[in-house]
């Protein structure tokens, strides 16, 4: 018996909430940096730090997703091997 795994998919509302949250947070941070009473060098440093944090966050999310997908593939291969062994096994065969 083969079971097809259910593919999990996010809802449109969850996707929209995630995008809106990201845009609001990034916008608020950018407004805070622009309106900060500091020299251009300090504001530039914070702007570069925010950009680095955003790109690092996307990279981390991709790495975690790739690791999870690789684990699912290995799990499916192991399951297929087990099913093949069970299908070929004859409990009444002499050893």
JONOR-V124240 format. One record per residue. N is the residue number from 1. PHI is phi in whole degrees, -180 to 180 (none if undefined). PSI is psi in whole degrees, -180 to 180 (* if undefined). Layout:
# JONOR-V124240
N,PHI,PSI
N,PHI,PSI
This chain:
# JONOR-V124240
1,none,125
2,-107,130
3,-106,127
4,-87,123
5,-67,144
6,-80,126
7,-80,123
8,-87,135
9,-136,140
10,-74,151
11,-78,163
12,-64,-37
13,-64,-42
14,-66,-43
15,-61,-46
16,-62,-40
17,-65,-40
18,-66,-43
19,-65,-46
20,-62,-42
21,-62,-43
22,-63,-46
23,-64,-43
24,-64,-45
25,-65,-44
26,-67,-40
27,-64,-45
28,-63,-40
29,-66,-43
30,-64,-42
31,-63,-42
32,-62,-39
33,-69,-43
34,-66,-40
35,-87,-1
36,-65,138
37,-87,80
38,-150,170
39,-70,164
40,-61,-33
41,-65,-42
42,-67,-45
43,-63,-40
44,-63,-40
45,-61,-46
46,-65,-37
47,-64,-44
48,-66,-38
49,-63,-41
50,-66,-44
51,-62,-42
52,-65,-40
53,-64,-42
54,-65,-48
55,-65,-37
56,-65,-38
57,-64,-44
58,-63,-41
59,-64,-44
60,-61,-44
61,-62,-40
62,-67,-42
63,-63,-43
64,-64,-43
65,-64,-43
66,-63,-40
67,-65,-41
68,-65,-43
69,-66,-38
70,-65,-40
71,-63,-37
72,-68,-37
73,-67,-45
74,-62,-40
75,-63,-41
76,-67,-38
77,-66,-44
78,-61,-41
79,-64,-40
80,-66,-40
81,-63,-43
82,-63,-43
83,-63,-38
84,-66,-45
85,-62,-42
86,-67,-36
87,-68,-34
88,-85,-14
89,-76,130
90,-117,108
91,-68,-17
92,-95,0
93,-79,137
94,-72,143
95,-81,*
